[in-house]
Amino acid sequence: MTLYYTLVFVLLMVEMTLFMLLIVPLPFSLKRKIFTFISENPIVAKVQYWMKICFVFILILFIDSVNRVYRVQIDLAMATESANKGSAGVMGHERLEVQARKFYSQRNMYLCGFTLFLSLILNRTYVMILEVMRLEDRLKSYEGTNKDTKEAEKLAIAGKPGELAALRKKLEQKEQDLETLRKQSEGLNKSYDELSDKYAALVKDPENTKAR
């Protein structure tokens, strides 16, 4: 694996770690402090800016890997056709080389694609958690469980039961969306593990690939 694809792999591992940290259940006060720090810290803002630039380069790598997969598919089809016709120019090791190129191209495509997809999930999860926290603050304020709630706010909400029900419904919807994102992340991790197992099998047993 080349250096830049190794860096993409490291970034994917970092994204997985961050996603797991985002969905870890924490006390509301601690979670609010953490997200307030992330939202207001200038260093974090600079890191996010440079990460966006990195994702632009990863997108370029993804497009290049898709192009390589397409070209390898054409080469493999031509090699198979020549082998079926009994061409002496196509040897077993040449076919094995094309298959190896196909695997490496697909691996790079999946690696870049999963990294980009998980970045979108992270961004969406972060925004949704902020929205849930905002709704929880409003809900506590309306229910009178917030220490900073004033008596006037209690009287104001008393005449609006429908608004409280709507907020509860929004909060439940956000929690369902977070659960859906968690399941998508588990499927993403499973797919990447399967791809890693195939790569390890190819490296350890190249003769098996040749036989296929």
MARBA-3410 file (N, C-alpha, C, O; in Angstrom, 1 decimal):
212
0.9,-1.2,0.0,0.0,0.0,0.0,0.9,1.2,0.0,1.8,1.4,0.8 ~ 0.6,2.2,-0.9,1.4,3.4,-1.0,1.2,4.3,0.2,0.3,4.1,1.0 ~ 2.0,5.3,0.3,2.0,6.2,1.4,0.7,6.9,1.6,0.1,7.0,2.6 ~ 0.2,7.5,0.4,-1.1,8.2,0.5,-2.3,7.4,0.9,-3.2,7.8,1.5 ~ -2.3,6.1,0.4,-3.4,5.2,0.8,-3.2,4.8,2.2,-4.2,4.5,2.9
-2.0,4.7,2.7,-1.8,4.4,4.1,-2.4,5.5,5.0,-3.0,5.3,6.0 ~ -2.1,6.7,4.5,-2.7,7.9,5.3,-4.2,7.9,5.2,-4.9,8.3,6.2 ~ -4.8,7.5,4.1,-6.2,7.4,4.0,-6.8,6.3,5.0,-7.8,6.5,5.6 ~ -6.0,5.2,5.1,-6.4,4.2,6.0,-6.4,4.7,7.4,-7.3,4.4,8.2 ~ -5.3,5.4,7.8,-5.2,6.0,9.1,-6.4,6.9,9.4,-6.9,6.9,10.5
-6.7,7.8,8.4,-7.8,8.7,8.6,-9.1,7.9,8.8,-10.0,8.4,9.5 ~ -9.3,6.8,8.1,-10.5,6.0,8.2,-10.6,5.5,9.7,-11.6,5.5,10.3 ~ -9.4,5.0,10.2,-9.4,4.5,11.6,-9.8,5.7,12.6,-10.5,5.4,13.6 ~ -9.3,6.8,12.3,-9.6,8.0,13.2,-11.0,8.3,13.1,-11.7,8.6,14.1 ~ -11.6,8.3,11.9,-13.0,8.6,11.8,-13.9,7.5,12.5,-14.9,7.9,13.2
-13.5,6.3,12.5,-14.2,5.2,13.2,-14.2,5.5,14.7,-15.2,5.3,15.4 ~ -13.0,5.9,15.2,-12.8,6.2,16.6,-13.7,7.3,17.0,-14.3,7.3,18.1 ~ -13.7,8.4,16.2,-14.5,9.6,16.5,-16.0,9.3,16.5,-16.7,9.8,17.4 ~ -16.4,8.4,15.6,-17.8,8.1,15.5,-18.2,7.3,16.8,-19.3,7.5,17.3 ~ -17.3,6.4,17.2,-17.6,5.6,18.4,-17.7,6.5,19.6,-18.5,6.3,20.5
-16.8,7.5,19.7,-16.9,8.5,20.8,-18.1,9.3,20.8,-18.6,9.7,21.8 ~ -18.6,9.6,19.6,-19.8,10.4,19.4,-21.0,9.7,20.0,-21.9,10.3,20.6 ~ -21.1,8.4,19.7,-22.3,7.6,20.1,-22.2,7.0,21.5,-23.1,6.4,22.0 ~ -21.1,7.2,22.2,-20.9,6.7,23.6,-21.9,7.5,24.5,-21.8,8.8,24.5 ~ -22.7,6.9,25.3,-23.6,7.6,26.2,-22.8,8.3,27.3,-22.0,7.7,28.0
-23.1,9.6,27.4,-22.4,10.4,28.4,-23.4,11.3,29.2,-24.5,11.5,28.6 ~ -23.1,11.7,30.4,-24.0,12.6,31.1,-24.3,13.9,30.2,-23.4,14.3,29.5 ~ -25.5,14.4,30.3,-25.8,15.6,29.5,-24.9,16.8,29.7,-24.5,17.4,28.8 ~ -24.6,17.0,31.0,-23.7,18.2,31.3,-22.3,18.0,30.7,-21.8,19.0,30.1 ~ -21.8,16.8,30.8,-20.4,16.6,30.2,-20.5,16.6,28.7,-19.6,17.2,28.1
-21.5,16.1,28.1,-21.6,16.1,26.7,-21.7,17.5,26.2,-21.1,17.9,25.1 ~ -22.5,18.4,26.9,-22.6,19.8,26.5,-21.3,20.5,26.6,-21.0,21.3,25.7 ~ -20.5,20.2,27.6,-19.2,20.9,27.7,-18.3,20.5,26.6,-17.6,21.3,26.0 ~ -18.3,19.2,26.2,-17.4,18.7,25.2,-17.8,19.3,23.8,-16.9,19.8,23.1 ~ -19.1,19.3,23.5,-19.5,19.9,22.2,-19.4,21.4,22.2,-19.1,22.0,21.1
-19.5,22.0,23.3,-19.3,23.5,23.3,-17.8,23.8,23.1,-17.5,24.7,22.3 ~ -16.9,23.0,23.6,-15.5,23.2,23.4,-15.2,22.9,21.9,-14.4,23.7,21.3 ~ -15.7,21.9,21.3,-15.5,21.6,19.9,-16.0,22.7,19.0,-15.4,23.1,18.0 ~ -17.1,23.3,19.4,-17.7,24.3,18.5,-17.0,25.6,18.6,-17.0,26.4,17.6 ~ -16.4,25.9,19.7,-15.9,27.3,20.0,-14.4,27.3,19.9,-13.8,28.4,19.8
-13.7,26.2,19.9,-12.2,26.2,20.0,-11.7,26.6,18.6,-12.1,25.9,17.6 ~ -10.8,27.6,18.5,-10.3,27.9,17.2,-9.3,26.9,16.6,-9.3,26.8,15.3 ~ -8.6,26.2,17.4,-7.7,25.1,16.9,-8.5,24.0,16.2,-8.2,23.5,15.1 ~ -9.7,23.6,16.8,-10.5,22.6,16.2,-11.1,23.1,14.9,-11.2,22.4,13.9 ~ -11.4,24.4,14.8,-11.9,25.0,13.5,-10.8,24.9,12.4,-11.2,24.6,11.3
-9.6,25.2,12.8,-8.5,25.1,11.8,-8.3,23.6,11.3,-8.1,23.3,10.2 ~ -8.4,22.7,12.3,-8.3,21.3,11.9,-9.4,20.9,11.0,-9.2,20.1,10.0 ~ -10.6,21.3,11.3,-11.7,21.0,10.4,-11.5,21.6,9.0,-11.9,21.0,8.0 ~ -10.9,22.8,8.9,-10.7,23.4,7.6,-9.7,22.5,6.8,-9.9,22.3,5.6 ~ -8.6,22.1,7.4,-7.6,21.3,6.7,-8.1,19.9,6.4,-7.8,19.3,5.4
-9.0,19.4,7.2,-9.6,18.1,6.9,-10.5,18.2,5.7,-10.5,17.2,4.9 ~ -11.2,19.3,5.5,-12.0,19.5,4.3,-11.1,19.4,3.0,-11.4,18.8,2.0 ~ -9.9,20.0,3.1,-9.0,20.0,2.0,-8.5,18.6,1.8,-8.4,18.1,0.6 ~ -8.2,17.8,2.9,-7.8,16.4,2.7,-8.9,15.6,2.0,-8.6,14.7,1.2 ~ -10.1,15.9,2.4,-11.2,15.1,1.8,-11.4,15.4,0.3,-11.8,14.6,-0.5
-11.0,16.6,-0.1,-11.0,16.9,-1.6,-10.0,16.0,-2.3,-10.3,15.5,-3.4 ~ -8.8,15.9,-1.7,-7.8,15.0,-2.3,-8.2,13.5,-2.3,-8.0,12.8,-3.2 ~ -8.9,13.1,-1.2,-9.4,11.7,-1.1,-10.5,11.5,-2.2,-10.5,10.4,-2.8 ~ -11.3,12.5,-2.5,-12.3,12.4,-3.5,-11.6,12.2,-4.9,-12.0,11.4,-5.7 ~ -10.5,12.9,-5.1,-9.7,12.8,-6.3,-9.2,11.3,-6.4,-9.2,10.7,-7.5
-8.6,10.8,-5.3,-8.1,9.5,-5.3,-9.2,8.5,-5.6,-9.0,7.5,-6.2 ~ -10.4,8.7,-5.0,-11.6,7.8,-5.2,-11.9,7.8,-6.7,-12.2,6.7,-7.3 ~ -12.0,9.0,-7.4,-12.3,9.0,-8.8,-11.3,8.3,-9.6,-11.6,7.6,-10.6 ~ -10.0,8.5,-9.2,-8.9,7.8,-9.9,-9.0,6.3,-9.8,-8.8,5.5,-10.7 ~ -9.3,5.8,-8.5,-9.4,4.4,-8.3,-10.6,3.8,-9.1,-10.5,2.7,-9.6
-11.7,4.5,-9.2,-12.8,4.0,-10.0,-12.4,3.9,-11.4,-12.8,2.9,-12.1 ~ -11.7,4.8,-11.9,-11.2,4.8,-13.3,-10.3,3.6,-13.5,-10.3,2.9,-14.5 ~ -9.4,3.3,-12.5,-8.5,2.2,-12.6,-9.3,0.9,-12.6,-8.9,-0.1,-13.3 ~ -10.3,0.8,-11.8,-11.1,-0.4,-11.7,-11.7,-0.7,-13.1,-11.8,-1.8,-13.5 ~ -12.2,0.4,-13.7,-12.9,0.2,-15.0,-11.8,-0.3,-16.0,-12.2,-1.2,-16.8
-10.6,0.3,-16.0,-9.6,-0.1,-17.0,-9.2,-1.5,-16.8,-8.9,-2.3,-17.7 ~ -9.0,-1.9,-15.5,-8.6,-3.3,-15.2,-9.7,-4.3,-15.6,-9.4,-5.4,-16.1 ~ -10.9,-3.9,-15.5,-12.0,-4.8,-15.9,-11.9,-5.0,-17.4,-12.1,-6.2,-17.9 ~ -11.6,-4.0,-18.2,-11.4,-4.1,-19.6,-10.3,-5.0,-19.9,-10.4,-5.9,-20.8 ~ -9.1,-4.8,-19.2,-7.9,-5.7,-19.5,-8.2,-7.1,-19.1,-7.8,-8.0,-19.9
-8.9,-7.3,-18.0,-9.2,-8.7,-17.6,-10.1,-9.4,-18.6,-10.0,-10.6,-18.9 ~ -11.1,-8.6,-19.1,-12.0,-9.2,-20.2,-11.2,-9.6,-21.4,-11.5,-10.6,-22.0 ~ -10.3,-8.7,-21.8,-9.5,-9.0,-23.0,-8.6,-10.2,-22.8,-8.5,-11.0,-23.7 ~ -8.0,-10.3,-21.6,-7.2,-11.4,-21.3,-8.0,-12.7,-21.3,-7.5,-13.8,-21.8 ~ -9.2,-12.7,-20.7,-10.0,-13.9,-20.7,-10.4,-14.3,-22.1,-10.4,-15.5,-22.5
-10.8,-13.3,-22.9,-11.1,-13.6,-24.3,-10.0,-14.2,-25.1,-10.2,-15.1,-25.9 ~ -8.8,-13.7,-24.9,-7.6,-14.2,-25.6,-7.3,-15.6,-25.1,-6.9,-16.5,-25.9 ~ -7.5,-15.9,-23.8,-7.2,-17.2,-23.3,-8.2,-18.2,-23.9,-7.8,-19.4,-24.1 ~ -9.4,-17.8,-24.0,-10.4,-18.7,-24.6,-10.1,-19.1,-26.0,-10.5,-20.1,-26.5 ~ -9.5,-18.1,-26.7,-9.2,-18.4,-28.1,-7.9,-19.2,-28.3,-7.5,-19.5,-29.4
-7.2,-19.4,-27.2,-6.0,-20.2,-27.2,-4.8,-19.4,-27.6,-3.8,-19.9,-28.2 ~ -4.8,-18.1,-27.3,-3.6,-17.2,-27.7,-2.4,-17.6,-26.8,-2.5,-17.7,-25.6 ~ -1.3,-17.8,-27.4,-0.1,-18.1,-26.7,0.5,-16.9,-26.0,1.4,-17.1,-25.1 ~ 0.1,-15.7,-26.3,0.7,-14.6,-25.7,0.2,-14.3,-24.3,0.8,-13.5,-23.6 ~ -0.9,-15.0,-23.9,-1.5,-14.7,-22.6,-1.1,-15.9,-21.7,-1.6,-17.0,-21.9
-0.2,-15.7,-20.8,0.3,-16.7,-19.9,-0.4,-16.6,-18.6,-1.1,-15.7,-18.3 ~ -0.2,-17.7,-17.8,-0.9,-17.7,-16.5,-0.5,-16.6,-15.6,-1.3,-16.0,-14.9 ~ 0.8,-16.2,-15.5,1.3,-15.2,-14.6,0.8,-13.8,-15.1,0.6,-12.9,-14.2 ~ 0.5,-13.6,-16.4,0.0,-12.4,-16.8,-1.5,-12.2,-16.4,-1.9,-11.1,-16.0 ~ -2.2,-13.3,-16.4,-3.6,-13.3,-15.9,-3.6,-13.0,-14.4,-4.5,-12.3,-13.9
-2.7,-13.6,-13.7,-2.6,-13.4,-12.3,-2.3,-12.0,-12.0,-2.8,-11.4,-11.0 ~ -1.4,-11.3,-12.8,-1.1,-9.9,-12.6,-2.3,-9.0,-12.8,-2.5,-8.1,-12.0 ~ -3.1,-9.3,-13.8,-4.3,-8.5,-14.0,-5.3,-8.7,-12.9,-5.9,-7.7,-12.4 ~ -5.4,-9.9,-12.4,-6.3,-10.1,-11.2,-5.8,-9.4,-10.0,-6.6,-8.8,-9.2 ~ -4.5,-9.4,-9.8,-3.9,-8.6,-8.6,-4.2,-7.1,-8.8,-4.6,-6.5,-7.8
-4.0,-6.6,-10.0,-4.3,-5.2,-10.2,-5.8,-4.9,-10.0,-6.1,-3.8,-9.4 ~ -6.6,-5.8,-10.4,-8.1,-5.6,-10.1,-8.3,-5.5,-8.6,-9.1,-4.7,-8.2 ~ -7.7,-6.4,-7.9,-8.0,-6.4,-6.4,-7.5,-5.1,-5.8,-8.2,-4.5,-5.0 ~ -6.2,-4.7,-6.1,-5.7,-3.5,-5.5,-6.5,-2.3,-5.9,-6.7,-1.4,-5.1 ~ -7.0,-2.2,-7.1,-7.8,-1.1,-7.5,-9.1,-1.1,-6.8,-9.6,0.0,-6.3
-9.7,-2.2,-6.6,-11.0,-2.3,-5.9,-10.8,-2.0,-4.4,-11.6,-1.3,-3.8 ~ -9.6,-2.4,-3.8,-9.3,-2.1,-2.4,-9.2,-0.6,-2.3,-9.7,0.0,-1.3 ~ -8.5,0.1,-3.2,-8.3,1.5,-3.1,-9.6,2.2,-3.2,-9.9,3.2,-2.6 ~ -10.5,1.7,-4.1,-11.8,2.4,-4.3,-12.6,2.3,-3.1,-13.2,3.2,-2.7 ~ -12.7,1.1,-2.5,-13.5,0.9,-1.3,-12.9,1.7,-0.1,-13.6,2.3,0.7
-11.6,1.7,0.0,-10.9,2.5,1.1,-11.3,4.0,1.0,-11.7,4.6,2.0 ~ -11.1,4.6,-0.2,-11.5,6.0,-0.3,-13.0,6.2,-0.2,-13.4,7.2,0.4 ~ -13.8,5.3,-0.8,-15.2,5.5,-0.7,-15.7,5.4,0.7,-16.6,6.2,1.1 ~ -15.2,4.4,1.5,-15.7,4.3,2.9,-15.2,5.5,3.7,-16.0,6.0,4.6 ~ -14.0,6.0,3.4,-13.6,7.2,4.2,-14.4,8.4,3.9,-14.8,9.2,4.8
-14.8,8.6,2.6,-15.7,9.8,2.3,-17.1,9.6,2.9,-17.7,10.5,3.4 ~ -17.6,8.4,2.8,-18.9,8.1,3.3,-19.0,8.3,4.8,-19.9,8.9,5.3 ~ -18.0,7.8,5.5,-17.9,8.0,7.0,-17.8,9.4,7.4,-18.3,9.8,8.4 ~ -17.1,10.2,6.6,-17.0,11.6,6.9,-18.3,12.3,6.8,-18.6,13.2,7.7 ~ -19.2,11.9,5.9,-20.5,12.5,5.8,-21.3,12.0,7.0,-22.1,12.8,7.6
-21.2,10.8,7.4,-21.9,10.3,8.6,-21.5,11.1,9.8,-22.3,11.4,10.7 ~ -20.2,11.3,10.0,-19.7,12.0,11.1,-20.2,13.4,11.2,-20.7,13.9,12.3 ~ -20.2,14.1,10.1,-20.7,15.5,10.0,-22.2,15.5,10.4,-22.6,16.3,11.2 ~ -23.0,14.6,9.8,-24.4,14.5,10.1,-24.7,14.2,11.5,-25.6,14.7,12.1 ~ -23.9,13.2,12.1,-24.1,12.8,13.5,-23.8,14.0,14.4,-24.5,14.2,15.4
-22.7,14.7,14.1,-22.4,15.8,14.9,-23.5,16.9,15.0,-23.8,17.4,16.0 ~ -24.0,17.2,13.8,-25.1,18.2,13.7,-26.3,17.7,14.4,-27.0,18.5,15.1 ~ -26.6,16.5,14.3,-27.8,15.9,14.9,-27.7,15.9,16.4,-28.7,16.2,17.1 ~ -26.5,15.6,16.9,-26.3,15.6,18.4,-26.5,17.0,18.9,-27.1,17.2,20.0 ~ -25.9,18.0,18.2,-26.1,19.4,18.6,-27.6,19.8,18.6,-28.1,20.5,19.5
-28.4,19.3,17.6,-29.8,19.6,17.6,-30.5,18.9,18.7,-31.4,19.5,19.3 ~ -30.1,17.7,19.0,-30.8,16.9,20.1,-30.5,17.7,21.5,-31.4,17.8,22.3 ~ -29.3,18.1,21.6,-28.9,18.8,22.9,-29.7,20.1,23.0,-30.2,20.5,24.1 ~ -29.9,20.8,21.9,-30.7,22.0,21.9,-32.2,21.8,22.3,-32.8,22.5,23.0 ~ -32.7,20.7,21.7,-34.1,20.3,22.0,-34.2,19.8,23.4,-35.2,20.1,24.1
-33.2,19.2,24.0,-33.3,18.7,25.4,-33.2,19.9,26.3,-33.9,20.0,27.3 ~ -32.4,20.9,25.9,-32.4,22.2,26.8,-33.8,22.8,26.8,-34.3,23.3,27.8 ~ -34.4,22.9,25.6,-35.7,23.5,25.5,-36.8,22.7,26.3,-37.6,23.3,26.9 ~ -36.6,21.4,26.1,-37.6,20.5,26.8,-37.5,20.7,28.3,-38.5,20.7,29.0 ~ -36.3,20.7,28.8,-36.1,20.9,30.3,-36.6,22.2,30.7,-37.2,22.4,31.8
-36.4,23.2,29.9,-36.9,24.6,30.2,-38.4,24.6,30.3,-39.0,25.2,31.2 ~ -39.0,23.9,29.3,-40.5,23.9,29.3,-41.1,23.0,30.5,-42.1,23.4,31.0 ~ -40.4,22.0,30.8,-40.9,21.1,31.9,-40.5,21.6,33.3,-41.0,21.2,34.3 ~ -39.6,22.6,33.3,-39.3,23.2,34.6,-38.2,22.4,35.3,-38.0,22.6,36.5 ~ -37.4,21.6,34.6,-36.4,20.8,35.3,-35.0,21.5,35.2,-34.0,21.1,35.8
-35.0,22.6,34.4,-33.7,23.4,34.3,-33.6,24.4,35.5,-34.6,25.0,35.8 ~ -32.5,24.4,36.1,-32.3,25.3,37.2,-32.5,26.8,36.9,-32.9,27.6,37.7 ~ -32.3,27.1,35.7,-32.4,28.5,35.2,-33.8,28.9,34.7,-34.0,30.0,34.2 ~ -34.7,28.0,34.8,-36.1,28.2,34.4,-36.8,29.2,35.3,-36.7,29.2,36.5 ~ -37.5,30.2,34.6,-38.2,31.2,35.4,-39.7,30.8,35.5,-40.2,30.0,34.7
-40.3,31.3,36.5,-41.7,31.0,36.7,-42.6,31.5,35.5,-43.6,30.9,35.1 ~ -42.1,32.6,34.8,-42.9,33.1,33.7,-42.9,32.1,32.5,-43.8,32.0,31.8 ~ -41.8,31.4,32.4,-41.7,30.4,31.3,-42.6,29.2,31.6,-43.2,28.7,30.6 ~ -42.8,28.9,32.8,-43.7,27.8,33.2,-45.2,28.2,32.8,-45.9,27.4,32.3 ~ -45.5,29.4,33.1,-46.9,29.9,32.9,-47.1,30.0,31.4,-48.2,29.8,30.9
-46.0,30.4,30.6,-46.2,30.5,29.2,-46.4,29.2,28.5,-47.2,29.1,27.6 ~ -45.7,28.2,28.9,-45.8,26.9,28.3,-47.1,26.2,28.7,-47.5,25.2,28.0 ~ -47.7,26.6,29.8,-48.9,25.9,30.3,-50.0,26.0,29.3,-50.9,25.1,29.3 ~ -50.1,27.1,28.5,-51.1,27.2,27.6,-50.8,26.7,26.2,-51.6,26.8,25.3 ~ -49.6,25.9,26.1,-49.2,25.4,24.8,-48.8,23.9,24.9,-47.6,23.6,24.7
-49.7,23.0,25.2,-49.4,21.6,25.4,-48.9,21.0,24.0,-48.1,20.1,24.0 ~ -49.5,21.5,22.9,-49.1,21.0,21.6,-47.6,21.2,21.3,-47.0,20.3,20.6 ~ -47.1,22.3,21.7,-45.7,22.6,21.4,-44.8,21.6,22.2,-43.8,21.1,21.6 ~ -45.1,21.3,23.4,-44.3,20.3,24.2,-44.4,18.9,23.5,-43.3,18.2,23.4 ~ -45.5,18.5,23.0,-45.7,17.2,22.3,-44.8,17.2,21.1,-44.2,16.2,20.7
-44.8,18.3,20.4,-44.1,18.4,19.1,-42.6,18.3,19.4,-41.8,17.6,18.6 ~ -42.1,18.9,20.5,-40.7,18.8,20.8,-40.3,17.4,21.2,-39.3,16.9,20.9 ~ -41.2,16.7,21.9,-40.9,15.3,22.3,-40.9,14.5,21.0,-40.0,13.6,20.9 ~ -41.7,14.7,20.1,-41.7,14.0,18.8,-40.4,14.2,18.1,-39.8,13.3,17.5 ~ -40.0,15.5,18.0,-38.7,15.8,17.3,-37.5,15.1,18.0,-36.6,14.5,17.3
-37.5,15.1,19.3,-36.4,14.4,20.1,-36.4,12.9,19.8,-35.3,12.3,19.6 ~ -37.6,12.3,19.8,-37.6,10.9,19.5,-37.1,10.6,18.0,-36.4,9.6,17.8 ~ -37.5,11.5,17.1,-37.0,11.3,15.7,-35.5,11.4,15.6,-34.9,10.6,14.9 ~ -34.9,12.3,16.3,-33.5,12.5,16.3,-32.8,11.2,16.9,-31.8,10.8,16.3 ~ -33.3,10.7,17.9,-32.8,9.5,18.5,-32.8,8.3,17.6,-31.9,7.5,17.5
-33.9,8.2,16.8,-34.1,7.1,15.8,-33.1,7.3,14.7,-32.5,6.3,14.2 ~ -32.8,8.6,14.3,-31.8,8.8,13.2,-30.4,8.4,13.7,-29.7,7.9,12.9 ~ -30.1,8.7,14.9,-28.8,8.4,15.5,-28.6,6.8,15.5,-27.6,6.3,15.2 ~ -29.7,6.1,15.9,-29.6,4.7,15.9,-29.4,4.1,14.5,-28.7,3.1,14.3 ~ -30.1,4.7,13.5,-29.9,4.3,12.1,-28.5,4.5,11.6,-27.9,3.7,11.0
-27.9,5.7,12.0,-26.5,5.9,11.7,-25.5,4.9,12.3,-24.5,4.5,11.7 ~ -25.9,4.6,13.5,-25.0,3.6,14.2,-25.0,2.2,13.5,-24.0,1.6,13.4 ~ -26.2,1.8,13.0,-26.3,0.6,12.3,-25.6,0.6,11.0,-24.9,-0.3,10.5 ~ -25.7,1.8,10.3,-24.9,2.0,9.0,-23.4,1.9,9.3,-22.7,1.3,8.4 ~ -23.0,2.4,10.4,-21.5,2.4,10.7,-21.1,0.9,11.0,-20.0,0.5,10.6
-21.9,0.1,11.6,-21.6,-1.3,11.9,-21.5,-2.0,10.5,-20.6,-2.8,10.4 ~ -22.4,-1.7,9.6,-22.3,-2.4,8.3,-21.1,-2.0,7.5,-20.5,-2.8,6.8 ~ -20.7,-0.7,7.7,-19.5,-0.2,7.0,-18.2,-0.9,7.6,-17.4,-1.3,6.8 ~ -18.2,-1.1,8.9,-17.0,-1.7,9.5,-17.0,-3.2,9.1,-15.9,-3.7,8.9 ~ -18.1,-3.9,9.0,-18.2,-5.3,8.6,-17.7,-5.4,7.1,-16.9,-6.3,6.8
-18.1,-4.5,6.2,-17.7,-4.6,4.8,-16.2,-4.4,4.7,-15.5,-5.0,3.9 ~ -15.6,-3.4,5.5,-14.2,-3.2,5.4,-13.4,-4.4,6.0,-12.3,-4.7,5.5 ~ -13.9,-5.0,7.1,-13.2,-6.2,7.6,-13.2,-7.3,6.6,-12.2,-8.0,6.4 ~ -14.3,-7.5,5.8,-14.3,-8.5,4.8,-13.3,-8.3,3.7,-12.6,-9.2,3.2 ~ -13.2,-7.0,3.3,-12.2,-6.6,2.3,-10.8,-6.8,2.8,-9.9,-7.3,2.0
-10.5,-6.5,4.1,-9.2,-6.7,4.7,-8.9,-8.2,4.7,-7.7,-8.6,4.4 ~ -9.8,-9.1,5.0,-9.6,-10.5,5.0,-9.2,-11.0,3.6,-8.3,-11.9,3.5 ~ -9.9,-10.5,2.6,-9.6,-10.9,1.2,-8.2,-10.5,0.8,-7.5,-11.2,0.2 ~ -7.8,-9.3,1.2,-6.5,-8.8,0.9,-5.4,-9.7,1.6,-4.4,-10.0,1.0 ~ -5.7,-10.0,2.9,-4.7,-10.8,3.6,-4.6,-12.2,3.0,-3.5,-12.8,2.9
-5.8,-12.8,2.5,-5.7,-14.1,1.9,-4.9,-14.0,0.6,-4.2,-15.0,0.2 ~ -5.0,-12.9,-0.2,-4.3,-12.8,-1.4,-2.8,-12.7,-1.2,-2.0,-13.3,-2.0 ~ -2.4,-12.0,-0.2,-1.0,-11.8,0.1,-0.4,-13.1,0.6,0.8,-13.4,0.2 ~ -1.1,-13.9,1.4,-0.6,-15.1,2.0,-0.6,-16.3,1.0,0.3,-17.1,1.1 ~ -1.5,-16.3,0.1,-1.7,-17.5,-0.8,-1.9,-17.0,-2.2,-3.0,-17.1,-2.7
-0.9,-16.5,-2.9,-1.1,-16.0,-4.3,-1.3,-17.2,-5.2,-2.0,-17.0,-6.3 ~ -0.9,-18.4,-4.9,-1.1,-19.5,-5.8,-2.6,-19.9,-5.9,-3.1,-20.3,-6.9 ~ -3.3,-19.6,-4.7,-4.8,-19.8,-4.7,-5.5,-18.9,-5.7,-6.4,-19.3,-6.3 ~ -5.0,-17.7,-5.7,-5.6,-16.7,-6.7,-5.3,-17.1,-8.1,-6.1,-16.9,-9.0 ~ -4.1,-17.6,-8.3,-3.8,-18.1,-9.7,-4.6,-19.2,-10.1,-5.1,-19.3,-11.3
-5.0,-20.1,-9.2,-5.8,-21.3,-9.6,-7.2,-20.8,-9.9,-7.8,-21.4,-10.8 ~ -7.7,-19.8,-9.2,-9.0,-19.2,-9.6,-9.0,-18.4,-10.9,-10.0,-17.9,-11.3
END
